[in-house]
């Protein structure tokens, strides 16, 4: 297990609740409703609070991001 963690990266102080990869970018949902977008090397490109509750699902379709919270609320964002 120690050998697996030598290259670990800290993204946030909050618990990660969902990770989705799309076209070399990672879309990471946190327990506080923040969405973190990173590149393939986990450099943070954007971080924004999108929901008031924990993120349970992220779906990326073409240029749109759908984020669902634990209360089944879905928000849609467009990638520009």
PDB file of N, CA, C and O in Angstrom:
ATOM      1  N   UNK A   1       0.818  -1.187   0.000  1.00  0.00           N
ATOM      2  CA  UNK A   1       0.000   0.000   0.000  1.00  0.00           C
ATOM      3  C   UNK A   1       0.865   1.255   0.000  1.00  0.00           C
ATOM      4  O   UNK A   1       0.507   2.237  -0.652  1.00  0.00           O
ATOM      5  N   UNK A   2       1.981   1.256   0.704  1.00  0.00           N
ATOM      6  CA  UNK A   2       2.846   2.433   0.750  1.00  0.00           C
ATOM      7  C   UNK A   2       3.371   2.795  -0.631  1.00  0.00           C
ATOM      8  O   UNK A   2       3.524   3.975  -0.946  1.00  0.00           O
ATOM      9  N   UNK A   3       3.645   1.805  -1.447  1.00  0.00           N
ATOM     10  CA  UNK A   3       4.161   2.069  -2.780  1.00  0.00           C
ATOM     11  C   UNK A   3       3.120   2.718  -3.674  1.00  0.00           C
ATOM     12  O   UNK A   3       3.471   3.436  -4.610  1.00  0.00           O
ATOM     13  N   UNK A   4       1.851   2.479  -3.402  1.00  0.00           N
ATOM     14  CA  UNK A   4       0.772   3.073  -4.187  1.00  0.00           C
ATOM     15  C   UNK A   4       0.617   4.561  -3.896  1.00  0.00           C
ATOM     16  O   UNK A   4       0.181   5.310  -4.770  1.00  0.00           O
ATOM     17  N   UNK A   5       0.959   5.005  -2.697  1.00  0.00           N
ATOM     18  CA  UNK A   5       0.688   6.367  -2.261  1.00  0.00           C
ATOM     19  C   UNK A   5       1.838   7.339  -2.486  1.00  0.00           C
ATOM     20  O   UNK A   5       1.707   8.512  -2.136  1.00  0.00           O
ATOM     21  N   UNK A   6       2.940   6.910  -3.045  1.00  0.00           N
ATOM     22  CA  UNK A   6       4.090   7.793  -3.187  1.00  0.00           C
ATOM     23  C   UNK A   6       3.800   8.980  -4.093  1.00  0.00           C
ATOM     24  O   UNK A   6       4.465  10.010  -3.983  1.00  0.00           O
ATOM     25  N   UNK A   7       2.836   8.861  -4.976  1.00  0.00           N
ATOM     26  CA  UNK A   7       2.545   9.927  -5.925  1.00  0.00           C
ATOM     27  C   UNK A   7       1.139  10.489  -5.696  1.00  0.00           C
ATOM     28  O   UNK A   7       0.474  10.886  -6.653  1.00  0.00           O
ATOM     29  N   UNK A   8       0.682  10.528  -4.447  1.00  0.00           N
ATOM     30  CA  UNK A   8      -0.667  11.019  -4.166  1.00  0.00           C
ATOM     31  C   UNK A   8      -0.707  12.541  -4.243  1.00  0.00           C
ATOM     32  O   UNK A   8       0.292  13.214  -3.989  1.00  0.00           O
ATOM     33  N   UNK A   9      -1.866  13.070  -4.594  1.00  0.00           N
ATOM     34  CA  UNK A   9      -2.064  14.513  -4.759  1.00  0.00           C
ATOM     35  C   UNK A   9      -3.289  14.910  -3.956  1.00  0.00           C
ATOM     36  O   UNK A   9      -4.323  14.244  -4.014  1.00  0.00           O
ATOM     37  N   UNK A  10      -3.172  15.999  -3.206  1.00  0.00           N
ATOM     38  CA  UNK A  10      -4.313  16.487  -2.437  1.00  0.00           C
ATOM     39  C   UNK A  10      -5.066  17.504  -3.284  1.00  0.00           C
ATOM     40  O   UNK A  10      -4.500  18.512  -3.708  1.00  0.00           O
ATOM     41  N   UNK A  11      -6.350  17.231  -3.529  1.00  0.00           N
ATOM     42  CA  UNK A  11      -7.200  18.106  -4.332  1.00  0.00           C
ATOM     43  C   UNK A  11      -7.958  19.078  -3.438  1.00  0.00           C
ATOM     44  O   UNK A  11      -8.134  20.243  -3.793  1.00  0.00           O
ATOM     45  N   UNK A  12      -8.408  18.603  -2.278  1.00  0.00           N
ATOM     46  CA  UNK A  12      -9.256  19.415  -1.407  1.00  0.00           C
ATOM     47  C   UNK A  12      -9.181  18.897   0.021  1.00  0.00           C
ATOM     48  O   UNK A  12      -8.760  17.767   0.265  1.00  0.00           O
ATOM     49  N   UNK A  13      -9.595  19.741   0.961  1.00  0.00           N
ATOM     50  CA  UNK A  13      -9.721  19.308   2.352  1.00  0.00           C
ATOM     51  C   UNK A  13     -11.019  18.529   2.559  1.00  0.00           C
ATOM     52  O   UNK A  13     -11.178  17.841   3.566  1.00  0.00           O
ATOM     53  N   UNK A  14     -11.931  18.636   1.619  1.00  0.00           N
ATOM     54  CA  UNK A  14     -13.234  17.965   1.698  1.00  0.00           C
ATOM     55  C   UNK A  14     -13.161  16.573   1.087  1.00  0.00           C
ATOM     56  O   UNK A  14     -12.277  16.270   0.286  1.00  0.00           O
ATOM     57  N   UNK A  15     -14.114  15.737   1.486  1.00  0.00           N
ATOM     58  CA  UNK A  15     -14.200  14.370   0.974  1.00  0.00           C
ATOM     59  C   UNK A  15     -14.655  14.381  -0.486  1.00  0.00           C
ATOM     60  O   UNK A  15     -15.601  15.082  -0.844  1.00  0.00           O
ATOM     61  N   UNK A  16     -13.976  13.603  -1.316  1.00  0.00           N
ATOM     62  CA  UNK A  16     -14.361  13.439  -2.718  1.00  0.00           C
ATOM     63  C   UNK A  16     -15.490  12.413  -2.778  1.00  0.00           C
ATOM     64  O   UNK A  16     -15.367  11.308  -2.249  1.00  0.00           O
ATOM     65  N   UNK A  17     -16.593  12.794  -3.432  1.00  0.00           N
ATOM     66  CA  UNK A  17     -17.753  11.902  -3.495  1.00  0.00           C
ATOM     67  C   UNK A  17     -17.975  11.310  -4.885  1.00  0.00           C
ATOM     68  O   UNK A  17     -18.695  10.321  -5.023  1.00  0.00           O
ATOM     69  N   UNK A  18     -17.367  11.903  -5.922  1.00  0.00           N
ATOM     70  CA  UNK A  18     -17.557  11.372  -7.273  1.00  0.00           C
ATOM     71  C   UNK A  18     -16.436  11.872  -8.181  1.00  0.00           C
ATOM     72  O   UNK A  18     -16.000  13.017  -8.063  1.00  0.00           O
ATOM     73  N   UNK A  19     -15.971  11.011  -9.088  1.00  0.00           N
ATOM     74  CA  UNK A  19     -14.959  11.391 -10.084  1.00  0.00           C
ATOM     75  C   UNK A  19     -15.419  10.890 -11.444  1.00  0.00           C
ATOM     76  O   UNK A  19     -15.824   9.737 -11.591  1.00  0.00           O
ATOM     77  N   UNK A  20     -15.352  11.775 -12.439  1.00  0.00           N
ATOM     78  CA  UNK A  20     -15.697  11.421 -13.821  1.00  0.00           C
ATOM     79  C   UNK A  20     -14.571  11.929 -14.723  1.00  0.00           C
ATOM     80  O   UNK A  20     -14.150  13.080 -14.604  1.00  0.00           O
ATOM     81  N   UNK A  21     -14.086  11.075 -15.621  1.00  0.00           N
ATOM     82  CA  UNK A  21     -13.039  11.476 -16.567  1.00  0.00           C
ATOM     83  C   UNK A  21     -13.670  11.670 -17.936  1.00  0.00           C
ATOM     84  O   UNK A  21     -14.489  10.860 -18.369  1.00  0.00           O
ATOM     85  N   UNK A  22     -13.286  12.754 -18.622  1.00  0.00           N
ATOM     86  CA  UNK A  22     -13.806  13.022 -19.958  1.00  0.00           C
ATOM     87  C   UNK A  22     -12.761  13.803 -20.736  1.00  0.00           C
ATOM     88  O   UNK A  22     -12.375  14.903 -20.341  1.00  0.00           O
ATOM     89  N   UNK A  23     -12.305  13.232 -21.839  1.00  0.00           N
ATOM     90  CA  UNK A  23     -11.346  13.861 -22.749  1.00  0.00           C
ATOM     91  C   UNK A  23     -10.121  14.412 -22.027  1.00  0.00           C
ATOM     92  O   UNK A  23      -9.700  15.541 -22.277  1.00  0.00           O
ATOM     93  N   UNK A  24      -9.553  13.609 -21.132  1.00  0.00           N
ATOM     94  CA  UNK A  24      -8.321  13.990 -20.449  1.00  0.00           C
ATOM     95  C   UNK A  24      -8.491  14.930 -19.273  1.00  0.00           C
ATOM     96  O   UNK A  24      -7.498  15.346 -18.675  1.00  0.00           O
ATOM     97  N   UNK A  25      -9.716  15.274 -18.925  1.00  0.00           N
ATOM     98  CA  UNK A  25      -9.979  16.125 -17.764  1.00  0.00           C
ATOM     99  C   UNK A  25     -10.743  15.309 -16.731  1.00  0.00           C
ATOM    100  O   UNK A  25     -11.497  14.398 -17.072  1.00  0.00           O
ATOM    101  N   UNK A  26     -10.536  15.649 -15.471  1.00  0.00           N
ATOM    102  CA  UNK A  26     -11.250  14.988 -14.385  1.00  0.00           C
ATOM    103  C   UNK A  26     -12.222  15.973 -13.755  1.00  0.00           C
ATOM    104  O   UNK A  26     -11.861  17.105 -13.434  1.00  0.00           O
ATOM    105  N   UNK A  27     -13.452  15.529 -13.585  1.00  0.00           N
ATOM    106  CA  UNK A  27     -14.515  16.310 -12.963  1.00  0.00           C
ATOM    107  C   UNK A  27     -14.759  15.653 -11.605  1.00  0.00           C
ATOM    108  O   UNK A  27     -15.216  14.513 -11.532  1.00  0.00           O
ATOM    109  N   UNK A  28     -14.452  16.378 -10.542  1.00  0.00           N
ATOM    110  CA  UNK A  28     -14.459  15.815  -9.197  1.00  0.00           C
ATOM    111  C   UNK A  28     -15.527  16.506  -8.362  1.00  0.00           C
ATOM    112  O   UNK A  28     -15.528  17.730  -8.232  1.00  0.00           O
ATOM    113  N   UNK A  29     -16.432  15.721  -7.802  1.00  0.00           N
ATOM    114  CA  UNK A  29     -17.477  16.246  -6.928  1.00  0.00           C
ATOM    115  C   UNK A  29     -17.089  16.073  -5.474  1.00  0.00           C
ATOM    116  O   UNK A  29     -16.551  15.036  -5.087  1.00  0.00           O
ATOM    117  N   UNK A  30     -17.362  17.092  -4.666  1.00  0.00           N
ATOM    118  CA  UNK A  30     -17.003  17.061  -3.251  1.00  0.00           C
ATOM    119  C   UNK A  30     -18.246  17.006  -2.371  1.00  0.00           C
ATOM    120  O   UNK A  30     -19.355  17.285  -2.828  1.00  0.00           O
ATOM    121  N   UNK A  31     -18.054  16.646  -1.118  1.00  0.00           N
ATOM    122  CA  UNK A  31     -19.166  16.506  -0.178  1.00  0.00           C
ATOM    123  C   UNK A  31     -19.867  17.823   0.123  1.00  0.00           C
ATOM    124  O   UNK A  31     -21.014  17.815   0.571  1.00  0.00           O
ATOM    125  N   UNK A  32     -19.205  18.955  -0.113  1.00  0.00           N
ATOM    126  CA  UNK A  32     -19.818  20.258   0.180  1.00  0.00           C
ATOM    127  C   UNK A  32     -20.470  20.892  -1.045  1.00  0.00           C
ATOM    128  O   UNK A  32     -20.871  22.054  -0.991  1.00  0.00           O
ATOM    129  N   UNK A  33     -20.584  20.151  -2.153  1.00  0.00           N
ATOM    130  CA  UNK A  33     -21.240  20.661  -3.349  1.00  0.00           C
ATOM    131  C   UNK A  33     -20.327  21.371  -4.320  1.00  0.00           C
ATOM    132  O   UNK A  33     -20.803  21.975  -5.281  1.00  0.00           O
ATOM    133  N   UNK A  34     -19.025  21.314  -4.096  1.00  0.00           N
ATOM    134  CA  UNK A  34     -18.079  21.935  -5.022  1.00  0.00           C
ATOM    135  C   UNK A  34     -17.743  20.981  -6.156  1.00  0.00           C
ATOM    136  O   UNK A  34     -17.646  19.768  -5.970  1.00  0.00           O
ATOM    137  N   UNK A  35     -17.568  21.565  -7.338  1.00  0.00           N
ATOM    138  CA  UNK A  35     -17.113  20.831  -8.515  1.00  0.00           C
ATOM    139  C   UNK A  35     -15.704  21.310  -8.822  1.00  0.00           C
ATOM    140  O   UNK A  35     -15.470  22.508  -8.980  1.00  0.00           O
ATOM    141  N   UNK A  36     -14.766  20.375  -8.906  1.00  0.00           N
ATOM    142  CA  UNK A  36     -13.373  20.686  -9.212  1.00  0.00           C
ATOM    143  C   UNK A  36     -13.052  20.054 -10.557  1.00  0.00           C
ATOM    144  O   UNK A  36     -13.295  18.865 -10.764  1.00  0.00           O
ATOM    145  N   UNK A  37     -12.504  20.850 -11.471  1.00  0.00           N
ATOM    146  CA  UNK A  37     -12.102  20.347 -12.785  1.00  0.00           C
ATOM    147  C   UNK A  37     -10.585  20.414 -12.853  1.00  0.00           C
ATOM    148  O   UNK A  37      -9.988  21.465 -12.615  1.00  0.00           O
ATOM    149  N   UNK A  38      -9.962  19.278 -13.183  1.00  0.00           N
ATOM    150  CA  UNK A  38      -8.506  19.224 -13.276  1.00  0.00           C
ATOM    151  C   UNK A  38      -8.095  18.703 -14.650  1.00  0.00           C
ATOM    152  O   UNK A  38      -8.903  18.144 -15.393  1.00  0.00           O
ATOM    153  N   UNK A  39      -6.818  18.903 -14.964  1.00  0.00           N
ATOM    154  CA  UNK A  39      -6.284  18.300 -16.181  1.00  0.00           C
ATOM    155  C   UNK A  39      -5.839  16.875 -15.852  1.00  0.00           C
ATOM    156  O   UNK A  39      -6.073  16.388 -14.746  1.00  0.00           O
ATOM    157  N   UNK A  40      -5.209  16.221 -16.797  1.00  0.00           N
ATOM    158  CA  UNK A  40      -4.792  14.838 -16.616  1.00  0.00           C
ATOM    159  C   UNK A  40      -3.757  14.629 -15.527  1.00  0.00           C
ATOM    160  O   UNK A  40      -3.608  13.518 -15.019  1.00  0.00           O
ATOM    161  N   UNK A  41      -3.030  15.696 -15.159  1.00  0.00           N
ATOM    162  CA  UNK A  41      -2.028  15.608 -14.090  1.00  0.00           C
ATOM    163  C   UNK A  41      -2.561  16.158 -12.770  1.00  0.00           C
ATOM    164  O   UNK A  41      -1.798  16.379 -11.829  1.00  0.00           O
ATOM    165  N   UNK A  42      -3.863  16.375 -12.707  1.00  0.00           N
ATOM    166  CA  UNK A  42      -4.580  16.846 -11.522  1.00  0.00           C
ATOM    167  C   UNK A  42      -4.207  18.265 -11.100  1.00  0.00           C
ATOM    168  O   UNK A  42      -4.287  18.609  -9.921  1.00  0.00           O
ATOM    169  N   UNK A  43      -3.800  19.084 -12.063  1.00  0.00           N
ATOM    170  CA  UNK A  43      -3.672  20.516 -11.802  1.00  0.00           C
ATOM    171  C   UNK A  43      -5.073  21.106 -11.872  1.00  0.00           C
ATOM    172  O   UNK A  43      -5.801  20.859 -12.833  1.00  0.00           O
ATOM    173  N   UNK A  44      -5.457  21.879 -10.868  1.00  0.00           N
ATOM    174  CA  UNK A  44      -6.818  22.413 -10.807  1.00  0.00           C
ATOM    175  C   UNK A  44      -7.001  23.497 -11.861  1.00  0.00           C
ATOM    176  O   UNK A  44      -6.270  24.487 -11.881  1.00  0.00           O
ATOM    177  N   UNK A  45      -7.990  23.298 -12.742  1.00  0.00           N
ATOM    178  CA  UNK A  45      -8.327  24.272 -13.775  1.00  0.00           C
ATOM    179  C   UNK A  45      -9.439  25.198 -13.310  1.00  0.00           C
ATOM    180  O   UNK A  45      -9.435  26.388 -13.623  1.00  0.00           O
ATOM    181  N   UNK A  46     -10.403  24.646 -12.556  1.00  0.00           N
ATOM    182  CA  UNK A  46     -11.540  25.432 -12.074  1.00  0.00           C
ATOM    183  C   UNK A  46     -12.122  24.749 -10.854  1.00  0.00           C
ATOM    184  O   UNK A  46     -12.170  23.522 -10.772  1.00  0.00           O
ATOM    185  N   UNK A  47     -12.566  25.564  -9.904  1.00  0.00           N
ATOM    186  CA  UNK A  47     -13.213  25.048  -8.700  1.00  0.00           C
ATOM    187  C   UNK A  47     -14.362  25.985  -8.361  1.00  0.00           C
ATOM    188  O   UNK A  47     -14.169  27.190  -8.199  1.00  0.00           O
ATOM    189  N   UNK A  48     -15.567  25.416  -8.254  1.00  0.00           N
ATOM    190  CA  UNK A  48     -16.755  26.244  -8.032  1.00  0.00           C
ATOM    191  C   UNK A  48     -17.804  25.473  -7.237  1.00  0.00           C
ATOM    192  O   UNK A  48     -18.004  24.276  -7.446  1.00  0.00           O
ATOM    193  N   UNK A  49     -18.467  26.174  -6.324  1.00  0.00           N
ATOM    194  CA  UNK A  49     -19.565  25.565  -5.560  1.00  0.00           C
ATOM    195  C   UNK A  49     -20.807  25.602  -6.443  1.00  0.00           C
ATOM    196  O   UNK A  49     -21.286  26.677  -6.804  1.00  0.00           O
ATOM    197  N   UNK A  50     -21.329  24.429  -6.791  1.00  0.00           N
ATOM    198  CA  UNK A  50     -22.461  24.344  -7.717  1.00  0.00           C
ATOM    199  C   UNK A  50     -23.747  23.877  -7.044  1.00  0.00           C
ATOM    200  O   UNK A  50     -24.837  24.114  -7.565  1.00  0.00           O
ATOM    201  N   UNK A  51     -23.632  23.219  -5.895  1.00  0.00           N
ATOM    202  CA  UNK A  51     -24.795  22.730  -5.155  1.00  0.00           C
ATOM    203  C   UNK A  51     -24.618  23.012  -3.667  1.00  0.00           C
ATOM    204  O   UNK A  51     -23.505  23.249  -3.197  1.00  0.00           O
ATOM    205  N   UNK A  52     -25.720  22.984  -2.939  1.00  0.00           N
ATOM    206  CA  UNK A  52     -25.658  23.158  -1.485  1.00  0.00           C
ATOM    207  C   UNK A  52     -25.418  21.833  -0.775  1.00  0.00           C
ATOM    208  O   UNK A  52     -25.050  21.810   0.400  1.00  0.00           O
ATOM    209  N   UNK A  53     -25.628  20.730  -1.488  1.00  0.00           N
ATOM    210  CA  UNK A  53     -25.473  19.413  -0.883  1.00  0.00           C
ATOM    211  C   UNK A  53     -24.379  18.622  -1.601  1.00  0.00           C
ATOM    212  O   UNK A  53     -23.806  19.081  -2.589  1.00  0.00           O
ATOM    213  N   UNK A  54     -24.108  17.438  -1.089  1.00  0.00           N
ATOM    214  CA  UNK A  54     -23.071  16.548  -1.609  1.00  0.00           C
ATOM    215  C   UNK A  54     -23.354  16.156  -3.064  1.00  0.00           C
ATOM    216  O   UNK A  54     -24.498  15.873  -3.421  1.00  0.00           O
ATOM    217  N   UNK A  55     -22.325  16.141  -3.888  1.00  0.00           N
ATOM    218  CA  UNK A  55     -22.442  15.716  -5.286  1.00  0.00           C
ATOM    219  C   UNK A  55     -22.374  14.191  -5.335  1.00  0.00           C
ATOM    220  O   UNK A  55     -21.446  13.589  -4.797  1.00  0.00           O
ATOM    221  N   UNK A  56     -23.370  13.564  -5.989  1.00  0.00           N
ATOM    222  CA  UNK A  56     -23.412  12.102  -6.067  1.00  0.00           C
ATOM    223  C   UNK A  56     -23.216  11.569  -7.486  1.00  0.00           C
ATOM    224  O   UNK A  56     -22.955  10.379  -7.664  1.00  0.00           O
ATOM    225  N   UNK A  57     -23.338  12.423  -8.490  1.00  0.00           N
ATOM    226  CA  UNK A  57     -23.178  11.958  -9.875  1.00  0.00           C
ATOM    227  C   UNK A  57     -22.777  13.125 -10.757  1.00  0.00           C
ATOM    228  O   UNK A  57     -23.297  14.231 -10.609  1.00  0.00           O
ATOM    229  N   UNK A  58     -21.849  12.878 -11.677  1.00  0.00           N
ATOM    230  CA  UNK A  58     -21.435  13.856 -12.683  1.00  0.00           C
ATOM    231  C   UNK A  58     -21.468  13.149 -14.025  1.00  0.00           C
ATOM    232  O   UNK A  58     -20.950  12.041 -14.168  1.00  0.00           O
ATOM    233  N   UNK A  59     -22.076  13.790 -14.997  1.00  0.00           N
ATOM    234  CA  UNK A  59     -22.145  13.229 -16.345  1.00  0.00           C
ATOM    235  C   UNK A  59     -21.751  14.322 -17.331  1.00  0.00           C
ATOM    236  O   UNK A  59     -22.325  15.410 -17.319  1.00  0.00           O
ATOM    237  N   UNK A  60     -20.775  14.034 -18.183  1.00  0.00           N
ATOM    238  CA  UNK A  60     -20.332  14.994 -19.190  1.00  0.00           C
ATOM    239  C   UNK A  60     -20.738  14.456 -20.550  1.00  0.00           C
ATOM    240  O   UNK A  60     -20.351  13.352 -20.934  1.00  0.00           O
ATOM    241  N   UNK A  61     -21.526  15.249 -21.281  1.00  0.00           N
ATOM    242  CA  UNK A  61     -21.975  14.888 -22.625  1.00  0.00           C
ATOM    243  C   UNK A  61     -21.613  16.040 -23.542  1.00  0.00           C
ATOM    244  O   UNK A  61     -22.152  17.141 -23.427  1.00  0.00           O
ATOM    245  N   UNK A  62     -20.682  15.767 -24.464  1.00  0.00           N
ATOM    246  CA  UNK A  62     -20.170  16.768 -25.398  1.00  0.00           C
ATOM    247  C   UNK A  62     -19.681  17.991 -24.636  1.00  0.00           C
ATOM    248  O   UNK A  62     -18.645  17.915 -23.975  1.00  0.00           O
ATOM    249  N   UNK A  63     -20.388  19.115 -24.705  1.00  0.00           N
ATOM    250  CA  UNK A  63     -19.907  20.333 -24.043  1.00  0.00           C
ATOM    251  C   UNK A  63     -20.783  20.730 -22.852  1.00  0.00           C
ATOM    252  O   UNK A  63     -20.816  21.901 -22.475  1.00  0.00           O
ATOM    253  N   UNK A  64     -21.485  19.772 -22.263  1.00  0.00           N
ATOM    254  CA  UNK A  64     -22.353  20.059 -21.123  1.00  0.00           C
ATOM    255  C   UNK A  64     -22.014  19.145 -19.945  1.00  0.00           C
ATOM    256  O   UNK A  64     -21.719  17.963 -20.118  1.00  0.00           O
ATOM    257  N   UNK A  65     -22.064  19.724 -18.746  1.00  0.00           N
ATOM    258  CA  UNK A  65     -21.812  18.983 -17.511  1.00  0.00           C
ATOM    259  C   UNK A  65     -23.112  18.937 -16.721  1.00  0.00           C
ATOM    260  O   UNK A  65     -23.716  19.974 -16.445  1.00  0.00           O
ATOM    261  N   UNK A  66     -23.538  17.739 -16.360  1.00  0.00           N
ATOM    262  CA  UNK A  66     -24.720  17.558 -15.516  1.00  0.00           C
ATOM    263  C   UNK A  66     -24.235  17.084 -14.149  1.00  0.00           C
ATOM    264  O   UNK A  66     -23.492  16.107 -14.045  1.00  0.00           O
ATOM    265  N   UNK A  67     -24.665  17.791 -13.101  1.00  0.00           N
ATOM    266  CA  UNK A  67     -24.239  17.463 -11.743  1.00  0.00           C
ATOM    267  C   UNK A  67     -25.485  17.192 -10.904  1.00  0.00           C
ATOM    268  O   UNK A  67     -26.405  18.009 -10.865  1.00  0.00           O
ATOM    269  N   UNK A  68     -25.509  16.029 -10.227  1.00  0.00           N
ATOM    270  CA  UNK A  68     -26.649  15.687  -9.381  1.00  0.00           C
ATOM    271  C   UNK A  68     -26.214  15.636  -7.920  1.00  0.00           C
ATOM    272  O   UNK A  68     -25.172  15.073  -7.583  1.00  0.00           O
ATOM    273  N   UNK A  69     -27.036  16.236  -7.062  1.00  0.00           N
ATOM    274  CA  UNK A  69     -26.778  16.232  -5.634  1.00  0.00           C
ATOM    275  C   UNK A  69     -27.538  15.129  -4.930  1.00  0.00           C
ATOM    276  O   UNK A  69     -28.335  14.420  -5.545  1.00  0.00           O
ATOM    277  N   UNK A  70     -27.289  14.987  -3.634  1.00  0.00           N
ATOM    278  CA  UNK A  70     -27.902  13.900  -2.861  1.00  0.00           C
ATOM    279  C   UNK A  70     -29.406  14.081  -2.687  1.00  0.00           C
ATOM    280  O   UNK A  70     -30.094  13.133  -2.307  1.00  0.00           O
ATOM    281  N   UNK A  71     -29.931  15.267  -2.955  1.00  0.00           N
ATOM    282  CA  UNK A  71     -31.384  15.483  -2.892  1.00  0.00           C
ATOM    283  C   UNK A  71     -32.026  15.382  -4.281  1.00  0.00           C
ATOM    284  O   UNK A  71     -33.132  15.878  -4.495  1.00  0.00           O
ATOM    285  N   UNK A  72     -31.329  14.739  -5.219  1.00  0.00           N
ATOM    286  CA  UNK A  72     -31.776  14.503  -6.596  1.00  0.00           C
ATOM    287  C   UNK A  72     -31.978  15.785  -7.400  1.00  0.00           C
ATOM    288  O   UNK A  72     -32.726  15.783  -8.378  1.00  0.00           O
ATOM    289  N   UNK A  73     -31.340  16.856  -7.013  1.00  0.00           N
ATOM    290  CA  UNK A  73     -31.369  18.096  -7.786  1.00  0.00           C
ATOM    291  C   UNK A  73     -30.262  18.026  -8.834  1.00  0.00           C
ATOM    292  O   UNK A  73     -29.132  17.647  -8.525  1.00  0.00           O
ATOM    293  N   UNK A  74     -30.589  18.392 -10.074  1.00  0.00           N
ATOM    294  CA  UNK A  74     -29.611  18.346 -11.163  1.00  0.00           C
ATOM    295  C   UNK A  74     -29.396  19.755 -11.690  1.00  0.00           C
ATOM    296  O   UNK A  74     -30.349  20.486 -11.958  1.00  0.00           O
ATOM    297  N   UNK A  75     -28.117  20.128 -11.836  1.00  0.00           N
ATOM    298  CA  UNK A  75     -27.776  21.405 -12.459  1.00  0.00           C
ATOM    299  C   UNK A  75     -26.975  21.117 -13.723  1.00  0.00           C
ATOM    300  O   UNK A  75     -26.260  20.118 -13.806  1.00  0.00           O
ATOM    301  N   UNK A  76     -27.104  22.004 -14.701  1.00  0.00           N
ATOM    302  CA  UNK A  76     -26.435  21.819 -15.990  1.00  0.00           C
ATOM    303  C   UNK A  76     -25.520  23.004 -16.245  1.00  0.00           C
ATOM    304  O   UNK A  76     -25.919  24.155 -16.069  1.00  0.00           O
ATOM    305  N   UNK A  77     -24.288  22.719 -16.664  1.00  0.00           N
ATOM    306  CA  UNK A  77     -23.319  23.749 -17.017  1.00  0.00           C
ATOM    307  C   UNK A  77     -22.820  23.478 -18.419  1.00  0.00           C
ATOM    308  O   UNK A  77     -22.746  22.330 -18.856  1.00  0.00           O
ATOM    309  N   UNK A  78     -22.484  24.531 -19.110  1.00  0.00           N
ATOM    310  CA  UNK A  78     -21.947  24.419 -20.464  1.00  0.00           C
ATOM    311  C   UNK A  78     -20.442  24.680 -20.425  1.00  0.00           C
ATOM    312  O   UNK A  78     -19.992  25.641 -19.801  1.00  0.00           O
ATOM    313  N   UNK A  79     -19.672  23.831 -21.085  1.00  0.00           N
ATOM    314  CA  UNK A  79     -18.223  24.012 -21.188  1.00  0.00           C
ATOM    315  C   UNK A  79     -17.955  24.959 -22.348  1.00  0.00           C
ATOM    316  O   UNK A  79     -18.357  24.698 -23.482  1.00  0.00           O
ATOM    317  N   UNK A  80     -17.273  26.062 -22.054  1.00  0.00           N
ATOM    318  CA  UNK A  80     -16.958  27.019 -23.130  1.00  0.00           C
ATOM    319  C   UNK A  80     -15.471  27.129 -23.330  1.00  0.00           C
ATOM    320  O   UNK A  80     -15.018  27.885 -24.190  1.00  0.00           O
TER     321      UNK A  80
END
